[in-house]
């Protein structure tokens, strides 16, 4: 993006964005949960309850599936041009409500407003525009088997699909799943994470009228009570899930019972590898490498591809870490609504407690805390919020803080002597989602990129 959008702290009163209570969005209408039960939704910014959300069960999922199935034929038969036009209108509506949605996401999730304003919400609109164009450019194929036989191939929607959204990027991850599914002519039943449902509900207030009733349905609730009935339903043709790995295994099991496809995006413990030649010169590249190191704290470390393991070549460890720790110390943590804040609040009290427990685990294992290692205490109304100081551990790769996903602003640092040792450490993990490699040697970068067993390897960058 060429321009950076900014907002004054409290330019929009977050509390005024939300209704006191939200039901489910089913068949184009807001409806109460069948049980009549609601749960409290807490903002990580202050730790206080700001709205109530429907606590749904299998009956609500069935009602949403009824609405989706009632709408699926007409939506599938809607021309790709018409569907693309609707997706572009959704993108327009998102952009017209940028500040509203950004403040809603920050208040619901705890991430800094500078990120929701300049990344999450603009990218959400971009996803709808991208798939609006992609579906119009999609083509089938035809081949001649012999002079009397033609084989042809074309694309058609699956029908009704289920989507379960994570709490670290609520609206953006919803867009990742919704845009291609809707563009392809599918109807959707979506369950937000129970930790961060409210921002998606605000989104539905903004865009809900643009889609025919039943095409997009949102059902709130907890995993066992609402997520499991959705994922295990024989009435969906596919399930997509982003979240924790053990839950992903269950989702795959449910899908296999119904013999339907499943898309999973799960956890990670990604290595970020720095070779000695990054310090060959004191230049912009070295500054960029240091910035790459501190990306472990981006989005409060609540990123599946977070560079949560740093491997530093032994010969430069002291000099590199001196610069890196100064940069970590300069990270501004505070009110997520302040546009100068770089690290905000963790998404929930449960996540806060999990991170703090790993501080104890790391110390018990003998890991050295180089910086941080404790809860951040803020003043005033923020005192009850869920804040953690960016933390750097030093230890070895067999420690739990190196092997287990913490999902917080925490990086575990170790050293290596050779390229072979770096590769061995990088691949010594249960995960394989992402990785980063930093060097001035193009041949070395190529070898490492090919050798690291990860789905994505960033080269001299991270999260680019």
Secondary structure by P-SEA (a helix, b strand, c coil): ccbbbbbcccccccccccccccccccccccccccccbbbbbbbcccccccbbbbbccaaaaaaaaaaaaaaaaaaaaccaaaaaaaaaaaaaaaaaaaaaaaaaaaaacccccccccccaaaaaaaaaaaaaaaaaacccccccccccbbbbbbbbbccbbbbbbbcccaaaaaaacaaaaaaaccccccccccccaaaaaaaaaacccccccccbbbbbbcccccaaaaaacccccbbbbbccaaaaaaaaaaaaaabbbbbbbbbbbbbbbbcccccccccaaaaaaaaaaaccccccccccccccbbbccccaaaaaaaaaaaaaaaccccccccccccbbbcccaaaaaaaaaaaaaaaaaccccccccbbbbbcccccccccccbbbbbcccccccccccccccbbbbbccccaaaaaaaaaccccccccccccccaaaaaaaaaaccccccccccccc
